[in-house]
Amino acid sequence: MNKKTALALAAVLALGLLAGAAILHGEGHGHSHDAHDDHDHDHGHAQTPPTAPKPTQAAASAAAPAASAAEADGHAQARITDEQLRHNGVQIATAGPARIAGTLSLMGEVALNQDRSVVVTPRLAGAVQAVHANAGDRVQRGQLLAVIVSPALAEQRAELLAAEKRLALARQTHEREHQLWQDKISAEQDYLAARQALQEAEIGVEALRQKLAALGATTAAGTQGLARLEVRAPIAGVIVDKKISAGEALRNDAVIFQLADLSSVWVTLAVPAQDLARLQTGAQARVTSTAFEAEGQGRVTHVGALVSEQSRSATARVLLPNPQGLWRPGLPVSVALSQDAAAAAVAVPADALQTLDGRTVVFVRRGQQFEAVPVQTGRADGRQVEILQGLTGGERVAAKNSFVVKAELGKGEAGHEH
């Protein structure tokens, strides 16, 4: 190796050593700085405790929908104290088993009791002489309604009078022949003929009397004349229709009055075919007026055997007592027909049911909180309602005045929205 080469290698080695020293110095300074920083960081934590970072508005907004969603997934609630319940008259009931009589609700109409209603006809043609009653009048049985002059009645009575004269003569002849036969003056054949004539006369008179009675006329003409026909009330009741005027000429079959005993009335119902199996004769019926506040109790006395082809319904009839005359024929009514009672596993008072957001709910009390719980209902009898889903036995619910709880819940929701 010559001298130049040795000098070059020495220079290269010197430069390499200098570069390595510079690198080692820089790393040592960096580590020292990091250690100092770590020391300062630890020291800072020791002096000042950390504070929780404040949530940003976006984070709060994100949390709020989560809370609302949790509330929506649960039941709406309202907090009501015992004092508030007493002040507002809210009563608490316990859901549990009950026997519920099912009801079938139908619309009906009050009608005359046809078993206690009659139409009055003169039965003999004639002219109206006088009218003594008007529509709406309450009359007693046998009360005079009208007077008719009837030539046909005059003929009937004249014939009866002649028959009574013949009877009197036949009776005299019979008595005389009987005496002569006993005295052996006349033959027995004459006596037997007289007795036969008497019997025939008696039959003739009785037949004419029965005929006049069937026509509604008295057998005695009195001083008023043979043609006087008195029309009298066949039953006690109210005149519901009058079709007669003084001086009018009547046929024998003309309807001149209609009388009805309104102490009881009928309620006629149209029962859909699908409900006929649920209705039986003798079932109790609660009748409610749709025109005014009135309610009565009756019973089903008839269920029609035929179903109308047009309406697909059968006719049923309820007999309804009407002692005060409130139920007038033609009045529309609603009828609740009772059915056999059946056991319900869970039932609540009818007052406990409310409608909230289109759903049927009851307000269940848990502590001082009321929760609106949707339920599925079954049978009802006006006092108790069967709960098929949503409640279990033993749960306490708002019954009477439960609408107060509904109103409080509405206030709470309005405040939350605000």
Secondary structure, DSSP 8 states (H G I E B T S, - for coil): --HHHHHHHHHHHHHHHHHHHHHHHHHHHHHHHHHHHHHHHHHHHHHS--------HHHHHHHHHHHHHHHHHS--EEE--HHHHHHHT--EEE-EEEEEEEEEEEEEEEEE-GGGEEEE--SS-EEEEEE---TT-EE-TT-EEEEEE-HHHHHHHHHHHHHHHHHHHHHHHHHHHHHHHHTTSS-HHHHHHHHHHHHHHHHHHHHHHHHHHHTT--S--TTS-TTEEEEE-SSSEEEEEE---TT-EE-TT---EEEE-TTEEEEEEEEEGGGGGG--TT-EEEEEESSSS-EEEEEEEEE-S---TTT-EEEEEEEEE-TTS---TT-EEEEEEEEEEEEEEEEEEGGG-EEETTEEEEEEEETTEEEEEE-EEEEE-SSEEEEEES--TT-EEE-TTTHHHHHHHHHHHHHHH-
